[in-house]
Amino acid sequence: MNLPVTNNMATMQPVEFFRKQRIQVDLLRLDKIHTVISGNKWYKLKEWLKIAIEQRKEGVFTAGGAYSNHIVATACAAQYAGLKSAAIIRGEQGEKQSKTLADARSYGMELHFFSRKDYGLLKTGLENSGLIPANWLAIPEGGQGQPGVLGASSILDIVPSLHDYSHIICAVGTGTMLAGLTNAAFGHQKLIGISSLKGDDNLTSEIKKWQNENAAPFSLLYDYHFGGYAKHPPSLLNFMNELYRITEIPTDIVYTGKMLFGLQDLVKKGHFQDSDKVLAIHSGGLQGNRSLNSGQLIFL
Ligand SMILES: *Cc1c(COP(=O)(O)O)cnc(C)c1O
């Protein structure tokens, strides 16, 4: 598989903005690894694509929303890998025209639209939905599942002096990335997941299912979802603009903006000790900001 994704495009950036306490914060810029196959989606996808190639599948079939980072990343990565691609899309009229979906189509992905209700029924058990063509591989929404966890654990391979960090913080949707990170982290490191969704009682136990025996401990915080998945009130947009003005770090409205807001709030509240060193994961997803009107973000 000949992919233009190279780990060394992911730079480490110290973030001065957070130095209210003397703690050190380094941001792993996974948003920089590729313009389309961005952030954690590449790491979650790569093991799935490996399986598709090993099993000589003709294509990959997945699921996602109209602004999904996973959909456009899968479409683009599948094209590079020489695989066909298709997906079920959670979309009402109007959302069918999103730039994300136009891009996915341009990489050859075939899209099938379903109402929220039907989509919800189909996405769980996608494999047995009857929609998957013979000799295609079903990849669950967001690239979740064991291969996704395994791929996500390789994110930490690219961090220099990984052992020095006391905390690792990341955004959480399905929890696949967080699970992978706990599996690759050292035992003394504490993982903090900032949920982009309102509380979900099952998520902690889901993540535990994906953890290996030596996984590092994690905590999930539900205080920074800003009203729920993809909700982006002015308070969030203001923070993202302010962050960009000071640091030139672009963030996305669904995940990384909320994660860094949460980190700043934890620093403000004295959650850390002065000697702590925090690794924050910028998991990409900037393309999703295209659902906004122009002018809402200064870096759009
Ligand atoms: C999908 C995504 C996440 C969430 O990853 P999970 O493994 O589903 O928890 C975080 N950040 C960005 C930018 C994403 O696109």
The ligand as an SDF file (V2000), in Angstrom:
LIG
                    3D

 15 15  0  0  0  0  0  0  0  0999 V2000
  -13.0870   10.5190   15.3050 C   0  0  0  0  0  0  0  0  0  0  0  0
  -12.3290   11.5490   16.0260 C   0  0  0  0  0  0  0  0  0  0  0  0
  -12.0930   11.4650   17.4080 C   0  0  0  0  0  0  0  0  0  0  0  0
  -12.6680   10.3780   18.2740 C   0  0  0  0  0  0  0  0  0  0  0  0
  -12.0170    9.1660   18.1420 O   0  0  0  0  0  0  0  0  0  0  0  0
  -12.6200    7.8570   18.8200 P   0  0  0  0  0  0  0  0  0  0  0  0
  -11.6170    6.8260   18.5660 O   0  0  0  0  0  0  0  0  0  0  0  0
  -13.9160    7.5730   18.1140 O   0  0  0  0  0  0  0  0  0  0  0  0
  -12.8660    8.1370   20.2590 O   0  0  0  0  0  0  0  0  0  0  0  0
  -11.3090   12.4460   18.0010 C   0  0  0  0  0  0  0  0  0  0  0  0
  -10.8270   13.4720   17.2780 N   0  0  0  0  0  0  0  0  0  0  0  0
  -11.0580   13.6030   15.9680 C   0  0  0  0  0  0  0  0  0  0  0  0
  -10.5330   14.7870   15.2580 C   0  0  0  0  0  0  0  0  0  0  0  0
  -11.8160   12.6480   15.3000 C   0  0  0  0  0  0  0  0  0  0  0  0
  -12.0390   12.7960   13.9740 O   0  0  0  0  0  0  0  0  0  0  0  0
  1  2  1  0
  2  3  1  0
  2 14  2  0
  3  4  1  0
  3 10  2  0
  4  5  1  0
  5  6  1  0
  6  7  2  0
  6  8  1  0
  6  9  1  0
 10 11  1  0
 11 12  2  0
 12 13  1  0
 12 14  1  0
 14 15  1  0
M  END
$$$$
